[in-house]
Amino acid sequence: MRQVAAAHSNLVMRALFSSRKAAAYPLYLFMMATQACALTMVFTVNLVYQVQQVGLNPLQLVLVGTTLELTAFLFEIPTGVVADVHSRRLSVIIGFALLGFGFLVEGGLPVFEALLVAQVIMGLGYTFLSGATSAWIADEIGQERAPNAFLRGSQVSQVVSFVSIFFSVAIASHSLQAAIIAGGVMLLCLSLLLLIVMPEAGFARRPKGERENWRALFDTFRAGLAMICGSRFLLLILLATVFHGAFSEGFDRLWTAHLLANFEFPPLGGLDQIIWFGIISAVSMPLCLAATEVLRRRLDFADGRRVAAALIVVYVTMIGSVLLFVYGGSFAWALVGLWLAQAMRGIRNPLMEAWINQHTASAVRATVLSVQGQADALGQIAGGPLVGAVALLSSLRLAISLSALMLLPVLPVFRRSIRYTSASET
């Protein structure tokens, strides 16, 4: 791990001092690595922080996430259009700055109302990043190299996240708040660095008169919607994204509470209980890394039918693993189900991202990706409160099971997409 860190450090130093503007591909990997480190610092412990220190109940846990997704739903398209018309570089920088500031608010003020404010700030930051980051690297290195960049970026993120788990747990053992604040500071520093070294050579900006005219924003937005509405393929993908969002909100917000409420954690020689959550994260990382490497080597992204078939396998496995997590009957079986579900979700994300990028034009790519992000937010907004209410009124087990069943409609969606892909290729 020290060799990986040293190589990563040398790469950054060469980028900073050999030229004011860094090469796009290594800078993209550095961005993914830094983002992964900061997010791992926060997300390894933030649900434990919200349950144990802030004292949120299951419905409040879900409402915190719903606030984040509602913000994303409202701002995903406007920020994506701004990235297409103004500057994807600027959108990325703003996104990291807002995300970092949101973490500072969450970690600094352990009350429910402050967490809601933090989610609004963070949600806005996510929307600036969601479409712009992928569209920026696709423009800088070319569409042919972009799928491999997405997968390699995912792998780099997983390696860095694995190392960062230990730092997060070490800090959280003394203070849960400090781990969250540290992640926020890292993202603020990243945004300042990108302001100096981030290039933007592949993106052709609109003329100044158009960039200052809000009609240009509307025209780009309309072009993105026209592409989506005119493509059955993209419509099917967005439909699948809605169902995935409905599943993810309940599962992501409640799995930690389920473990804390329904299982006795095995003793670890007097160490803090937070160590178990570090172990859970540490085991899931190599699983995701291995899965994405198999995907990168074995799957032909040019074959849309094989991509859709792979996604069906991923989702069937995901449903079964979540049910195992809920009804496995022991702490060990619950961990097996949780780790398998996380591995499947890890390979699903770059697979979907690369597939959509291959079917969109550069001029509206950020907008199309933002619409997908909005569809995910819509699913989470619709499904999250329902699952939270079930958890509050009935049980966490029933609520998480309901989340898993929300994935069932995804399977026929991808079966239909195979037919449409086959028709378009003949």
ZADREN-311313 format. One record per residue (C-alpha): residue number from 1; y, z, x. Coordinates in nm, 2 decimals, padded with zeros to 4 digits. Example, Ala and Ser with C-alpha at 12.3 -4.5 7.8 and 13.67 -1.06 7.14 Angstrom:
// ZADREN-311313
+-----+--------+--------+--------+
| num |      y |      z |      x |
+-----+--------+--------+--------+
|   1 | -00.45 |  00.78 |  01.23 |
|   2 | -00.11 |  00.71 |  01.37 |
+-----+--------+--------+--------+
***
This chain:
// ZADREN-311313
+-----+--------+--------+--------+
| num |      y |      z |      x |
+-----+--------+--------+--------+
|   1 |  00.00 |  00.00 |  00.00 |
|   2 |  00.24 |  00.07 |  00.29 |
|   3 |  00.17 | -00.28 |  00.42 |
|   4 |  00.27 | -00.42 |  00.08 |
|   5 |  00.59 | -00.21 |  00.08 |
|   6 |  00.68 | -00.32 |  00.43 |
|   7 |  00.63 | -00.69 |  00.36 |
|   8 |  00.84 | -00.65 |  00.04 |
|   9 |  01.12 | -00.48 |  00.24 |
|  10 |  01.12 | -00.75 |  00.51 |
|  11 |  01.15 | -01.02 |  00.24 |
|  12 |  01.45 | -00.85 |  00.08 |
|  13 |  01.62 | -00.81 |  00.42 |
|  14 |  01.58 | -01.17 |  00.50 |
|  15 |  01.72 | -01.27 |  00.16 |
|  16 |  02.02 | -01.05 |  00.20 |
|  17 |  02.13 | -01.12 |  00.56 |
|  18 |  02.02 | -01.48 |  00.62 |
|  19 |  02.23 | -01.61 |  00.33 |
|  20 |  02.46 | -01.48 |  00.07 |
|  21 |  02.25 | -01.64 | -00.20 |
|  22 |  01.87 | -01.57 | -00.19 |
|  23 |  01.60 | -01.82 | -00.26 |
|  24 |  01.51 | -01.81 | -00.62 |
|  25 |  01.13 | -01.76 | -00.61 |
|  26 |  01.12 | -01.46 | -00.36 |
|  27 |  01.42 | -01.31 | -00.55 |
|  28 |  01.24 | -01.35 | -00.88 |
|  29 |  00.94 | -01.16 | -00.73 |
|  30 |  01.18 | -00.89 | -00.60 |
|  31 |  01.34 | -00.86 | -00.94 |
|  32 |  01.00 | -00.82 | -01.10 |
|  33 |  00.89 | -00.56 | -00.85 |
|  34 |  01.21 | -00.35 | -00.88 |
|  35 |  01.20 | -00.37 | -01.26 |
|  36 |  00.83 | -00.27 | -01.26 |
|  37 |  00.90 |  00.03 | -01.03 |
|  38 |  01.19 |  00.15 | -01.25 |
|  39 |  01.01 |  00.10 | -01.58 |
|  40 |  00.70 |  00.27 | -01.44 |
|  41 |  00.91 |  00.57 | -01.33 |
|  42 |  01.02 |  00.60 | -01.69 |
|  43 |  00.73 |  00.49 | -01.91 |
|  44 |  00.46 |  00.69 | -01.73 |
|  45 |  00.62 |  01.01 | -01.86 |
|  46 |  00.87 |  00.92 | -02.14 |
|  47 |  00.64 |  00.97 | -02.43 |
|  48 |  00.52 |  01.30 | -02.30 |
|  49 |  00.89 |  01.39 | -02.26 |
|  50 |  00.97 |  01.29 | -02.61 |
|  51 |  00.67 |  01.49 | -02.75 |
|  52 |  00.68 |  01.80 | -02.54 |
|  53 |  01.04 |  01.85 | -02.43 |
|  54 |  01.24 |  01.68 | -02.71 |
|  55 |  00.98 |  01.78 | -02.98 |
|  56 |  00.96 |  01.46 | -03.18 |
|  57 |  00.71 |  01.44 | -03.47 |
|  58 |  00.50 |  01.11 | -03.52 |
|  59 |  00.75 |  00.96 | -03.76 |
|  60 |  01.04 |  01.03 | -03.52 |
|  61 |  00.85 |  00.89 | -03.23 |
|  62 |  00.81 |  00.56 | -03.42 |
|  63 |  01.17 |  00.56 | -03.54 |
|  64 |  01.29 |  00.59 | -03.18 |
|  65 |  01.09 |  00.27 | -03.11 |
|  66 |  01.21 |  00.10 | -03.43 |
|  67 |  01.57 |  00.16 | -03.33 |
|  68 |  01.50 | -00.02 | -03.01 |
|  69 |  01.34 | -00.31 | -03.18 |
|  70 |  01.60 | -00.33 | -03.46 |
|  71 |  01.86 | -00.37 | -03.18 |
|  72 |  01.65 | -00.64 | -03.02 |
|  73 |  01.61 | -00.81 | -03.36 |
|  74 |  01.99 | -00.82 | -03.42 |
|  75 |  02.09 | -00.94 | -03.07 |
|  76 |  01.80 | -01.14 | -02.94 |
|  77 |  01.93 | -01.48 | -03.05 |
|  78 |  02.30 | -01.43 | -02.96 |
|  79 |  02.22 | -01.31 | -02.61 |
|  80 |  01.97 | -01.60 | -02.56 |
|  81 |  02.22 | -01.85 | -02.67 |
|  82 |  02.49 | -01.71 | -02.44 |
|  83 |  02.24 | -01.75 | -02.16 |
|  84 |  02.19 | -02.12 | -02.25 |
|  85 |  02.57 | -02.19 | -02.28 |
|  86 |  02.73 | -01.96 | -02.03 |
|  87 |  02.51 | -01.83 | -01.74 |
|  88 |  02.16 | -01.71 | -01.72 |
|  89 |  02.24 | -01.53 | -01.40 |
|  90 |  02.51 | -01.33 | -01.57 |
|  91 |  02.28 | -01.25 | -01.86 |
|  92 |  02.02 | -01.11 | -01.63 |
|  93 |  02.27 | -00.89 | -01.44 |
|  94 |  02.41 | -00.75 | -01.76 |
|  95 |  02.06 | -00.68 | -01.89 |
|  96 |  01.95 | -00.47 | -01.60 |
|  97 |  02.28 | -00.28 | -01.60 |
|  98 |  02.25 | -00.19 | -01.97 |
|  99 |  01.88 | -00.10 | -01.94 |
| 100 |  01.95 |  00.13 | -01.65 |
| 101 |  02.24 |  00.30 | -01.84 |
| 102 |  02.02 |  00.35 | -02.14 |
| 103 |  01.76 |  00.54 | -01.93 |
| 104 |  02.03 |  00.76 | -01.80 |
| 105 |  02.13 |  00.86 | -02.15 |
| 106 |  01.77 |  00.92 | -02.26 |
| 107 |  01.69 |  01.14 | -01.96 |
| 108 |  02.02 |  01.32 | -01.96 |
| 109 |  02.03 |  01.43 | -02.32 |
| 110 |  01.70 |  01.56 | -02.46 |
| 111 |  01.79 |  01.54 | -02.83 |
| 112 |  01.67 |  01.31 | -03.11 |
| 113 |  02.02 |  01.16 | -03.18 |
| 114 |  02.08 |  01.09 | -02.81 |
| 115 |  01.75 |  00.91 | -02.79 |
| 116 |  01.85 |  00.68 | -03.07 |
| 117 |  02.18 |  00.59 | -02.90 |
| 118 |  01.98 |  00.53 | -02.58 |
| 119 |  01.75 |  00.29 | -02.76 |
| 120 |  02.05 |  00.08 | -02.89 |
| 121 |  02.18 |  00.05 | -02.53 |
| 122 |  01.84 | -00.03 | -02.39 |
| 123 |  01.76 | -00.28 | -02.67 |
| 124 |  02.07 | -00.47 | -02.60 |
| 125 |  01.98 | -00.48 | -02.23 |
| 126 |  01.63 | -00.61 | -02.31 |
| 127 |  01.77 | -00.90 | -02.51 |
| 128 |  01.99 | -01.01 | -02.23 |
| 129 |  01.68 | -01.02 | -02.01 |
| 130 |  01.41 | -01.15 | -02.24 |
| 131 |  01.50 | -01.52 | -02.26 |
| 132 |  01.73 | -01.55 | -01.96 |
| 133 |  01.50 | -01.43 | -01.68 |
| 134 |  01.21 | -01.67 | -01.76 |
| 135 |  01.45 | -01.96 | -01.83 |
| 136 |  01.64 | -01.89 | -01.51 |
| 137 |  01.34 | -01.91 | -01.28 |
| 138 |  01.20 | -02.22 | -01.46 |
| 139 |  01.52 | -02.40 | -01.40 |
| 140 |  01.55 | -02.29 | -01.04 |
| 141 |  01.19 | -02.38 | -00.92 |
| 142 |  01.09 | -02.64 | -01.18 |
| 143 |  00.87 | -02.64 | -01.49 |
| 144 |  00.56 | -02.73 | -01.29 |
| 145 |  00.58 | -02.42 | -01.07 |
| 146 |  00.69 | -02.18 | -01.34 |
| 147 |  00.35 | -02.09 | -01.49 |
| 148 |  00.22 | -01.98 | -01.15 |
| 149 |  00.55 | -01.79 | -01.09 |
| 150 |  00.50 | -01.60 | -01.42 |
| 151 |  00.15 | -01.50 | -01.33 |
| 152 |  00.24 | -01.41 | -00.97 |
| 153 |  00.53 | -01.21 | -01.09 |
| 154 |  00.30 | -01.02 | -01.33 |
| 155 |  00.06 | -00.94 | -01.04 |
| 156 |  00.35 | -00.82 | -00.82 |
| 157 |  00.47 | -00.61 | -01.10 |
| 158 |  00.13 | -00.45 | -01.14 |
| 159 |  00.09 | -00.37 | -00.77 |
| 160 |  00.43 | -00.21 | -00.75 |
| 161 |  00.38 | -00.03 | -01.08 |
| 162 |  00.06 |  00.12 | -00.94 |
| 163 |  00.24 |  00.27 | -00.64 |
| 164 |  00.53 |  00.39 | -00.85 |
| 165 |  00.30 |  00.59 | -01.08 |
| 166 |  00.25 |  00.85 | -00.80 |
| 167 |  00.63 |  00.88 | -00.75 |
| 168 |  00.68 |  00.92 | -01.12 |
| 169 |  00.42 |  01.19 | -01.16 |
| 170 |  00.54 |  01.37 | -00.85 |
| 171 |  00.90 |  01.39 | -00.99 |
| 172 |  00.79 |  01.46 | -01.34 |
| 173 |  00.57 |  01.75 | -01.23 |
| 174 |  00.90 |  01.92 | -01.15 |
| 175 |  01.12 |  01.76 | -01.42 |
| 176 |  01.04 |  01.50 | -01.68 |
| 177 |  01.41 |  01.43 | -01.72 |
| 178 |  01.45 |  01.35 | -01.34 |
| 179 |  01.18 |  01.08 | -01.35 |
| 180 |  01.36 |  00.90 | -01.63 |
| 181 |  01.70 |  00.93 | -01.47 |
| 182 |  01.56 |  00.80 | -01.14 |
| 183 |  01.44 |  00.48 | -01.31 |
| 184 |  01.78 |  00.43 | -01.46 |
| 185 |  01.96 |  00.46 | -01.13 |
| 186 |  01.72 |  00.20 | -00.98 |
| 187 |  01.81 | -00.06 | -01.24 |
| 188 |  02.18 |  00.00 | -01.20 |
| 189 |  02.14 | -00.06 | -00.83 |
| 190 |  01.94 | -00.38 | -00.89 |
| 191 |  02.22 | -00.52 | -01.11 |
| 192 |  02.47 | -00.46 | -00.84 |
| 193 |  02.25 | -00.63 | -00.58 |
| 194 |  02.19 | -00.94 | -00.80 |
| 195 |  02.57 | -00.97 | -00.85 |
| 196 |  02.58 | -01.05 | -00.48 |
| 197 |  02.27 | -01.25 | -00.40 |
| 198 |  02.14 | -01.42 | -00.72 |
| 199 |  02.17 | -01.80 | -00.72 |
| 200 |  02.21 | -02.03 | -01.01 |
| 201 |  02.16 | -02.39 | -00.89 |
| 202 |  01.92 | -02.53 | -01.15 |
| 203 |  02.13 | -02.45 | -01.46 |
| 204 |  02.39 | -02.71 | -01.56 |
| 205 |  02.67 | -02.52 | -01.73 |
| 206 |  02.86 | -02.66 | -02.02 |
| 207 |  03.22 | -02.78 | -01.96 |
| 208 |  03.47 | -02.50 | -01.96 |
| 209 |  03.61 | -02.61 | -02.29 |
| 210 |  03.27 | -02.59 | -02.46 |
| 211 |  03.18 | -02.26 | -02.30 |
| 212 |  03.50 | -02.10 | -02.45 |
| 213 |  03.43 | -02.26 | -02.79 |
| 214 |  03.20 | -02.06 | -03.02 |
| 215 |  03.09 | -02.39 | -03.18 |
| 216 |  02.89 | -02.46 | -02.86 |
| 217 |  02.70 | -02.14 | -02.92 |
| 218 |  02.62 | -02.24 | -03.27 |
| 219 |  02.51 | -02.59 | -03.17 |
| 220 |  02.27 | -02.45 | -02.91 |
| 221 |  02.13 | -02.20 | -03.15 |
| 222 |  02.08 | -02.48 | -03.41 |
| 223 |  01.90 | -02.69 | -03.15 |
| 224 |  01.66 | -02.41 | -03.07 |
| 225 |  01.58 | -02.35 | -03.44 |
| 226 |  01.54 | -02.72 | -03.50 |
| 227 |  01.28 | -02.74 | -03.21 |
| 228 |  01.09 | -02.44 | -03.36 |
| 229 |  01.10 | -02.56 | -03.72 |
| 230 |  00.99 | -02.91 | -03.61 |
| 231 |  00.69 | -02.79 | -03.42 |
| 232 |  00.38 | -02.65 | -03.60 |
| 233 |  00.27 | -02.52 | -03.26 |
| 234 |  00.57 | -02.30 | -03.21 |
| 235 |  00.57 | -02.18 | -03.57 |
| 236 |  00.21 | -02.06 | -03.53 |
| 237 |  00.29 | -01.89 | -03.21 |
| 238 |  00.58 | -01.71 | -03.37 |
| 239 |  00.36 | -01.60 | -03.66 |
| 240 |  00.11 | -01.46 | -03.42 |
| 241 |  00.40 | -01.28 | -03.24 |
| 242 |  00.50 | -01.11 | -03.57 |
| 243 |  00.15 | -00.96 | -03.62 |
| 244 |  00.13 | -00.86 | -03.26 |
| 245 |  00.46 | -00.68 | -03.29 |
| 246 |  00.34 | -00.49 | -03.60 |
| 247 |  00.04 | -00.37 | -03.40 |
| 248 |  00.22 | -00.28 | -03.08 |
| 249 |  00.49 | -00.05 | -03.23 |
| 250 |  00.25 |  00.20 | -03.39 |
| 251 |  00.00 |  00.19 | -03.10 |
| 252 |  00.26 |  00.22 | -02.82 |
| 253 |  00.45 |  00.51 | -02.98 |
| 254 |  00.15 |  00.71 | -03.09 |
| 255 | -00.13 |  00.69 | -02.84 |
| 256 |  00.01 |  00.96 | -02.62 |
| 257 |  00.06 |  01.19 | -02.92 |
| 258 | -00.30 |  01.12 | -03.02 |
| 259 | -00.44 |  01.23 | -02.68 |
| 260 | -00.22 |  01.54 | -02.68 |
| 261 | -00.31 |  01.64 | -03.03 |
| 262 | -00.68 |  01.55 | -03.07 |
| 263 | -00.83 |  01.61 | -02.72 |
| 264 | -00.88 |  01.88 | -02.47 |
| 265 | -00.78 |  01.75 | -02.13 |
| 266 | -01.03 |  01.83 | -01.86 |
| 267 | -00.89 |  02.07 | -01.60 |
| 268 | -00.77 |  01.93 | -01.27 |
| 269 | -00.77 |  02.24 | -01.05 |
| 270 | -00.46 |  02.40 | -01.20 |
| 271 | -00.25 |  02.08 | -01.17 |
| 272 |  00.01 |  02.00 | -01.44 |
| 273 | -00.12 |  01.81 | -01.75 |
| 274 |  00.12 |  01.52 | -01.66 |
| 275 | -00.12 |  01.43 | -01.38 |
| 276 | -00.37 |  01.30 | -01.64 |
| 277 | -00.11 |  01.05 | -01.76 |
| 278 | -00.06 |  00.94 | -01.41 |
| 279 | -00.44 |  00.88 | -01.38 |
| 280 | -00.44 |  00.69 | -01.70 |
| 281 | -00.17 |  00.46 | -01.58 |
| 282 | -00.32 |  00.43 | -01.23 |
| 283 | -00.66 |  00.31 | -01.36 |
| 284 | -00.51 |  00.06 | -01.60 |
| 285 | -00.31 | -00.11 | -01.32 |
| 286 | -00.60 | -00.25 | -01.12 |
| 287 | -00.77 | -00.36 | -01.44 |
| 288 | -00.47 | -00.56 | -01.54 |
| 289 | -00.43 | -00.70 | -01.19 |
| 290 | -00.79 | -00.82 | -01.18 |
| 291 | -00.77 | -00.97 | -01.52 |
| 292 | -00.45 | -01.17 | -01.44 |
| 293 | -00.60 | -01.30 | -01.12 |
| 294 | -00.91 | -01.43 | -01.30 |
| 295 | -00.67 | -01.59 | -01.55 |
| 296 | -00.47 | -01.76 | -01.28 |
| 297 | -00.77 | -01.90 | -01.11 |
| 298 | -00.99 | -02.00 | -01.40 |
| 299 | -00.76 | -02.11 | -01.68 |
| 300 | -00.61 | -02.46 | -01.70 |
| 301 | -00.27 | -02.41 | -01.86 |
| 302 | -00.25 | -02.78 | -01.94 |
| 303 | -00.55 | -02.75 | -02.17 |
| 304 | -00.39 | -02.60 | -02.49 |
| 305 | -00.73 | -02.56 | -02.66 |
| 306 | -00.87 | -02.34 | -02.38 |
| 307 | -00.55 | -02.13 | -02.38 |
| 308 | -00.58 | -02.07 | -02.75 |
| 309 | -00.95 | -01.98 | -02.72 |
| 310 | -00.87 | -01.74 | -02.44 |
| 311 | -00.61 | -01.57 | -02.66 |
| 312 | -00.87 | -01.53 | -02.94 |
| 313 | -01.11 | -01.36 | -02.70 |
| 314 | -00.82 | -01.13 | -02.58 |
| 315 | -00.73 | -01.03 | -02.93 |
| 316 | -01.09 | -00.96 | -03.05 |
| 317 | -01.14 | -00.74 | -02.75 |
| 318 | -00.81 | -00.57 | -02.81 |
| 319 | -00.90 | -00.47 | -03.17 |
| 320 | -01.24 | -00.33 | -03.06 |
| 321 | -01.10 | -00.13 | -02.78 |
| 322 | -00.83 |  00.03 | -02.99 |
| 323 | -01.09 |  00.14 | -03.24 |
| 324 | -01.30 |  00.28 | -02.96 |
| 325 | -00.99 |  00.47 | -02.84 |
| 326 | -00.95 |  00.63 | -03.19 |
| 327 | -01.31 |  00.69 | -03.28 |
| 328 | -01.49 |  00.72 | -02.95 |
| 329 | -01.55 |  01.09 | -03.01 |
| 330 | -01.48 |  01.21 | -02.66 |
| 331 | -01.19 |  01.21 | -02.41 |
| 332 | -01.39 |  00.98 | -02.18 |
| 333 | -01.46 |  00.72 | -02.45 |
| 334 | -01.10 |  00.74 | -02.56 |
| 335 | -00.99 |  00.66 | -02.21 |
| 336 | -01.23 |  00.36 | -02.18 |
| 337 | -01.09 |  00.22 | -02.50 |
| 338 | -00.73 |  00.28 | -02.39 |
| 339 | -00.78 |  00.11 | -02.05 |
| 340 | -00.95 | -00.19 | -02.20 |
| 341 | -00.67 | -00.24 | -02.46 |
| 342 | -00.41 | -00.22 | -02.19 |
| 343 | -00.59 | -00.47 | -01.97 |
| 344 | -00.61 | -00.72 | -02.26 |
| 345 | -00.24 | -00.68 | -02.33 |
| 346 | -00.15 | -00.73 | -01.97 |
| 347 | -00.31 | -01.07 | -01.95 |
| 348 | -00.18 | -01.17 | -02.30 |
| 349 |  00.19 | -01.15 | -02.20 |
| 350 |  00.21 | -01.40 | -01.91 |
| 351 | -00.03 | -01.63 | -02.10 |
| 352 |  00.20 | -01.65 | -02.40 |
| 353 |  00.51 | -01.68 | -02.19 |
| 354 |  00.39 | -01.97 | -01.98 |
| 355 |  00.24 | -02.15 | -02.28 |
| 356 |  00.57 | -02.15 | -02.47 |
| 357 |  00.77 | -02.26 | -02.17 |
| 358 |  00.55 | -02.57 | -02.14 |
| 359 |  00.64 | -02.68 | -02.49 |
| 360 |  01.02 | -02.63 | -02.48 |
| 361 |  01.31 | -02.83 | -02.33 |
| 362 |  01.52 | -02.66 | -02.06 |
| 363 |  01.84 | -02.69 | -02.26 |
| 364 |  01.72 | -02.45 | -02.53 |
| 365 |  01.44 | -02.27 | -02.35 |
| 366 |  01.61 | -01.93 | -02.34 |
| 367 |  01.69 | -01.96 | -02.71 |
| 368 |  01.33 | -02.04 | -02.81 |
| 369 |  01.20 | -01.75 | -02.60 |
| 370 |  01.46 | -01.53 | -02.76 |
| 371 |  01.34 | -01.63 | -03.11 |
| 372 |  01.00 | -01.53 | -03.00 |
| 373 |  01.14 | -01.19 | -02.90 |
| 374 |  01.31 | -01.16 | -03.23 |
| 375 |  00.98 | -01.23 | -03.41 |
| 376 |  00.81 | -00.96 | -03.21 |
| 377 |  01.09 | -00.72 | -03.30 |
| 378 |  01.06 | -00.82 | -03.67 |
| 379 |  00.69 | -00.73 | -03.66 |
| 380 |  00.76 | -00.40 | -03.50 |
| 381 |  01.04 | -00.31 | -03.74 |
| 382 |  00.82 | -00.39 | -04.04 |
| 383 |  00.50 | -00.22 | -03.91 |
| 384 |  00.63 |  00.07 | -03.71 |
| 385 |  00.78 |  00.30 | -03.99 |
| 386 |  00.47 |  00.24 | -04.21 |
| 387 |  00.24 |  00.35 | -03.93 |
| 388 |  00.46 |  00.65 | -03.85 |
| 389 |  00.47 |  00.76 | -04.21 |
| 390 |  00.08 |  00.73 | -04.23 |
| 391 |  00.06 |  00.95 | -03.92 |
| 392 |  00.30 |  01.21 | -04.06 |
| 393 |  00.13 |  01.22 | -04.40 |
| 394 | -00.23 |  01.17 | -04.30 |
| 395 | -00.35 |  01.16 | -03.94 |
| 396 | -00.28 |  00.99 | -03.61 |
| 397 | -00.63 |  00.84 | -03.61 |
| 398 | -00.58 |  00.67 | -03.94 |
| 399 | -00.23 |  00.54 | -03.83 |
| 400 | -00.36 |  00.39 | -03.50 |
| 401 | -00.65 |  00.23 | -03.68 |
| 402 | -00.41 |  00.07 | -03.92 |
| 403 | -00.22 | -00.07 | -03.62 |
| 404 | -00.54 | -00.23 | -03.49 |
| 405 | -00.62 | -00.39 | -03.82 |
| 406 | -00.28 | -00.55 | -03.82 |
| 407 | -00.41 | -00.78 | -03.54 |
| 408 | -00.68 | -00.94 | -03.76 |
| 409 | -00.44 | -01.22 | -03.90 |
| 410 | -00.37 | -01.33 | -03.54 |
| 411 | -00.72 | -01.47 | -03.51 |
| 412 | -00.70 | -01.75 | -03.78 |
| 413 | -00.35 | -01.83 | -03.65 |
| 414 | -00.49 | -01.92 | -03.31 |
| 415 | -00.78 | -02.11 | -03.46 |
| 416 | -00.53 | -02.33 | -03.64 |
| 417 | -00.33 | -02.37 | -03.33 |
| 418 | -00.63 | -02.52 | -03.15 |
| 419 | -00.65 | -02.79 | -03.42 |
| 420 | -00.29 | -02.87 | -03.39 |
| 421 | -00.31 | -02.88 | -03.01 |
| 422 | -00.61 | -03.11 | -03.02 |
| 423 | -00.43 | -03.34 | -03.26 |
| 424 | -00.13 | -03.36 | -03.04 |
| 425 | -00.34 | -03.44 | -02.73 |
| 426 | -00.53 | -03.73 | -02.89 |
+-----+--------+--------+--------+
***
